[in-house]
């Protein structure tokens, strides 16, 4: 497929009010794209949309949607088609986190996370696929995670969702080859608020879980979202099927291939050495 050109193309972005979604929005605005911004945070969405207009977006529409509600998004797709003529790029970026082990996490919370991180990706893609197929050179970006490559303990729900996004994206790419491009993205430590906004498994009366999330964000989530957005946009332009972001994520990706049954033992030993 030819390189993707953004000017005048309609780009649909979920989770656009903050983090990677907001950074993608502002980068695409500079490229004169038509932006369809989706998030449950109405105030944050409005702020990002205003910045996008100031920067130079050709057109911006905002849609306050809670992707955890199980909707099929056909009404949203119809609204985008009526207003903008259809989608050329769909970025399934929205995501949530959940603290706790599998034993601790309730099925209700597990299902909530799957609805946002996996089912919403599937529902959005299904709803917009007819438009994408009708637009020459269309593309889909699905944001997985480093935890779609490795599976650490205490992250069973998140890992399940992100491995699902990875498999969905790869199979979809094979089905749509030559018609619609598909890129799956595995970010490592990107500086977003996903850890600090994670849903807690129980009461945090002494603030321990919140403090741990803040410390994790400070130490592990270091790459600016603007740099992640830059790499994602470059991957779309070149129709790259798979993008792994950050050095740590790339090393983990190699380690999994070399030692698929033992990689976590290796990682644990390295973490223990650092903490000595």
C-alpha positions as CSV (number, residue, x, y, z in Angstrom):
1,X,0.0,0.0,0.0
2,X,1.1,3.6,-0.6
3,X,2.3,5.8,2.2
4,X,-0.5,7.3,4.3
5,X,-1.0,11.0,3.8
6,X,-2.8,12.8,6.7
7,X,-3.8,16.1,5.3
8,X,-7.6,16.3,4.8
9,X,-8.0,12.6,5.9
10,X,-10.5,11.8,8.7
11,X,-8.8,10.4,11.7
12,X,-10.8,8.8,14.5
13,X,-9.1,8.6,17.9
14,X,-10.4,7.1,21.1
15,X,-9.0,8.1,24.5
16,X,-8.1,11.5,22.9
17,X,-8.4,13.6,26.1
18,X,-5.0,12.7,27.5
19,X,-1.8,10.7,27.1
20,X,-0.9,9.2,23.8
21,X,-4.4,10.0,22.4
22,X,-4.0,13.7,23.1
23,X,-0.4,13.7,21.7
24,X,-1.6,12.0,18.5
25,X,-4.4,14.5,18.2
26,X,-2.1,17.5,18.3
27,X,0.5,15.9,16.0
28,X,-2.2,15.1,13.4
29,X,-3.6,18.7,13.8
30,X,-0.3,20.0,12.6
31,X,-0.7,17.8,9.6
32,X,-4.1,19.4,8.7
33,X,-6.1,16.2,9.4
34,X,-9.8,16.1,10.0
35,X,-10.1,14.9,13.6
36,X,-12.9,12.9,15.3
37,X,-12.0,12.8,19.0
38,X,-13.6,10.3,21.5
39,X,-13.3,10.2,25.2
40,X,-15.5,10.0,28.3
41,X,-13.7,13.1,29.8
42,X,-15.7,15.9,28.3
43,X,-13.6,18.7,29.8
44,X,-10.3,17.2,28.8
45,X,-11.7,16.4,25.3
46,X,-12.8,20.0,24.9
47,X,-9.4,21.3,25.9
48,X,-7.6,19.1,23.4
49,X,-10.0,19.9,20.6
50,X,-9.5,23.6,21.1
51,X,-5.7,23.2,21.0
52,X,-6.1,21.1,17.8
53,X,-8.1,23.8,16.1
54,X,-5.5,26.5,17.1
55,X,-2.7,24.3,15.8
56,X,-4.3,23.9,12.4
57,X,-6.6,20.9,12.2
58,X,-8.8,21.1,9.2
59,X,-11.9,20.2,11.2
60,X,-12.6,18.8,14.7
61,X,-15.6,17.0,16.1
62,X,-15.8,15.7,19.7
63,X,-17.9,12.8,21.0
64,X,-18.2,12.1,24.7
65,X,-18.5,8.3,24.9
66,X,-18.0,5.8,27.7
67,X,-16.5,2.8,26.0
68,X,-17.2,0.6,28.9
69,X,-21.0,0.7,28.3
70,X,-21.0,-2.2,25.7
71,X,-22.4,-0.1,22.8
72,X,-21.9,-1.4,19.3
73,X,-20.8,2.2,18.1
74,X,-22.9,2.0,14.9
75,X,-24.6,5.3,15.8
76,X,-21.2,6.9,16.3
77,X,-20.0,5.5,12.9
78,X,-23.1,6.8,11.3
79,X,-22.6,10.3,12.8
80,X,-19.0,10.4,11.5
81,X,-20.1,9.3,8.0
82,X,-22.8,11.9,7.9
83,X,-20.5,14.7,9.2
84,X,-17.2,13.8,7.6
85,X,-18.0,11.4,4.9
86,X,-16.3,8.4,6.6
87,X,-13.1,7.4,8.4
88,X,-9.7,7.0,6.8
89,X,-7.8,6.2,10.0
90,X,-9.1,4.6,13.2
91,X,-6.8,4.7,16.3
92,X,-8.1,2.4,19.1
93,X,-6.1,4.0,21.9
94,X,-8.4,4.2,24.9
95,X,-7.3,2.0,27.8
96,X,-7.7,1.4,31.5
97,X,-5.8,-0.4,34.2
98,X,-6.7,-2.5,37.2
99,X,-4.6,-3.2,40.3
100,X,-4.4,-6.5,42.1
101,X,-3.9,-10.3,41.5
102,X,-6.4,-12.5,39.8
103,X,-7.5,-13.8,43.2
104,X,-8.2,-10.3,44.4
105,X,-9.9,-8.9,41.3
106,X,-13.7,-9.3,41.0
107,X,-15.2,-10.6,37.8
108,X,-17.1,-7.4,37.5
109,X,-13.9,-5.4,37.4
110,X,-12.3,-7.9,35.1
111,X,-15.2,-7.5,32.7
112,X,-15.0,-3.7,32.9
113,X,-11.4,-3.7,31.9
114,X,-12.0,-6.2,29.0
115,X,-14.8,-4.0,27.8
116,X,-12.6,-0.9,27.4
117,X,-9.3,-2.5,26.5
118,X,-10.5,-5.3,24.1
119,X,-14.2,-5.3,23.3
120,X,-14.2,-1.6,22.5
121,X,-11.4,-2.1,20.1
122,X,-13.4,-4.9,18.4
123,X,-16.7,-2.9,18.4
124,X,-15.1,0.3,17.1
125,X,-13.3,-1.6,14.3
126,X,-16.5,-3.5,13.4
127,X,-18.6,-0.3,13.3
128,X,-16.1,1.6,11.2
129,X,-14.9,-1.2,8.9
130,X,-17.4,-0.5,6.1
131,X,-16.2,3.1,5.9
132,X,-12.5,2.1,6.0
133,X,-13.0,-0.5,3.2
134,X,-14.7,2.2,1.1
135,X,-11.8,4.7,1.6
136,X,-8.7,3.9,-0.5
137,X,-5.6,3.6,1.7
138,X,-7.4,3.5,5.0
139,X,-5.6,2.3,8.1
140,X,-6.3,1.0,11.6
141,X,-4.0,1.4,14.7
142,X,-4.6,-0.7,17.8
143,X,-2.7,0.1,20.9
144,X,-1.6,-3.0,22.8
145,X,1.2,-2.8,25.3
146,X,4.5,-4.2,26.5
147,X,2.1,-6.4,28.5
148,X,0.9,-7.7,25.2
149,X,4.4,-9.2,24.8
150,X,5.1,-10.3,28.4
151,X,2.8,-11.4,31.1
152,X,3.9,-10.3,34.6
153,X,2.0,-11.3,37.8
154,X,-0.6,-9.0,39.3
155,X,-1.6,-7.9,35.8
156,X,-3.7,-10.8,34.7
157,X,-6.7,-8.7,33.5
158,X,-4.6,-6.1,31.7
159,X,-2.4,-8.8,30.1
160,X,-5.5,-10.7,28.9
161,X,-6.8,-7.6,27.2
162,X,-3.6,-6.6,25.6
163,X,-2.7,-10.1,24.3
164,X,-6.2,-10.1,22.9
165,X,-5.6,-6.8,21.1
166,X,-2.4,-8.2,19.6
167,X,-4.1,-11.4,18.3
168,X,-7.1,-9.5,16.9
169,X,-4.8,-7.0,15.1
170,X,-2.6,-9.6,13.6
171,X,-5.5,-11.7,12.3
172,X,-7.3,-8.6,11.0
173,X,-4.2,-7.5,9.2
174,X,-4.0,-10.8,7.4
175,X,-7.7,-10.6,6.4
176,X,-7.5,-7.0,5.2
177,X,-4.1,-7.3,3.4
178,X,-4.1,-4.9,0.4
179,X,-7.3,-3.2,1.4
180,X,-6.8,-1.6,4.9
181,X,-3.5,-1.3,6.7
182,X,-3.3,-2.5,10.3
183,X,-0.6,-1.5,12.9
184,X,-0.5,-3.0,16.4
185,X,1.5,-0.9,18.8
186,X,3.3,-2.2,22.0
187,X,4.3,0.8,24.1
188,X,6.6,0.4,27.1
189,X,7.0,3.1,29.7
190,X,5.1,6.0,28.3
191,X,4.4,8.9,30.7
192,X,0.6,8.8,31.0
193,X,-1.8,8.7,33.9
194,X,-2.9,5.1,33.3
195,X,-1.2,3.8,36.5
196,X,-2.4,6.6,38.8
197,X,-6.0,6.3,37.4
198,X,-6.1,2.5,37.7
199,X,-9.2,1.0,39.4
200,X,-8.3,-0.3,42.9
201,X,-9.3,-3.8,43.9
202,X,-10.2,-2.8,47.5
203,X,-10.1,0.1,49.9
204,X,-6.9,2.1,50.0
205,X,-7.5,3.7,53.3
206,X,-3.8,4.4,54.0
207,X,-3.1,5.5,50.4
208,X,-0.5,2.6,49.8
209,X,-1.8,1.6,46.4
210,X,-2.0,5.2,45.2
211,X,1.5,5.9,46.4
212,X,2.8,2.7,44.7
213,X,1.1,3.8,41.4
214,X,2.6,7.3,41.7
215,X,6.1,5.8,42.3
216,X,5.7,3.4,39.3
217,X,4.7,6.3,37.1
218,X,7.7,8.3,38.2
219,X,10.2,5.5,37.8
220,X,8.9,3.4,34.9
221,X,6.8,5.7,32.7
222,X,9.4,8.0,31.4
223,X,9.0,8.5,27.6
224,X,6.9,11.6,26.7
225,X,3.7,10.7,25.0
226,X,4.6,13.1,22.2
227,X,7.5,10.8,21.3
228,X,5.3,7.8,21.3
229,X,2.8,9.7,19.0
230,X,5.6,10.6,16.6
231,X,6.7,7.0,16.3
232,X,3.1,5.8,15.8
233,X,2.4,8.4,13.1
234,X,5.7,7.3,11.3
235,X,4.6,3.7,11.5
236,X,1.2,4.6,9.9
237,X,2.9,6.5,7.2
238,X,5.1,3.6,6.3
239,X,2.4,1.0,6.8
240,X,4.5,-0.7,9.5
241,X,2.5,-3.8,10.8
242,X,4.0,-3.8,14.2
243,X,5.6,-1.1,16.4
244,X,7.4,-1.7,19.7
245,X,8.2,1.5,21.6
246,X,11.0,2.0,24.2
247,X,14.2,0.2,24.6
248,X,12.9,-1.9,27.5
249,X,10.0,-3.1,25.5
250,X,12.3,-4.1,22.6
251,X,14.6,-6.0,24.9
252,X,11.6,-7.8,26.4
253,X,10.3,-8.7,23.0
254,X,13.6,-10.3,22.1
255,X,13.8,-12.1,25.4
256,X,10.4,-13.7,25.0
257,X,11.4,-15.1,21.6
258,X,14.6,-16.5,23.0
259,X,13.3,-17.9,26.2
260,X,9.5,-18.1,25.9
261,X,9.1,-20.4,29.0
262,X,11.7,-18.7,31.2
263,X,11.7,-15.0,30.4
264,X,10.0,-14.0,33.6
265,X,12.7,-15.7,35.7
266,X,15.3,-13.7,33.8
267,X,13.4,-10.4,34.3
268,X,13.0,-11.1,38.0
269,X,16.7,-11.7,38.4
270,X,17.5,-8.4,36.7
271,X,15.0,-6.5,38.8
272,X,16.5,-8.1,42.0
273,X,20.0,-7.0,41.0
274,X,18.8,-3.4,40.5
275,X,17.2,-3.3,43.9
276,X,20.3,-4.6,45.7
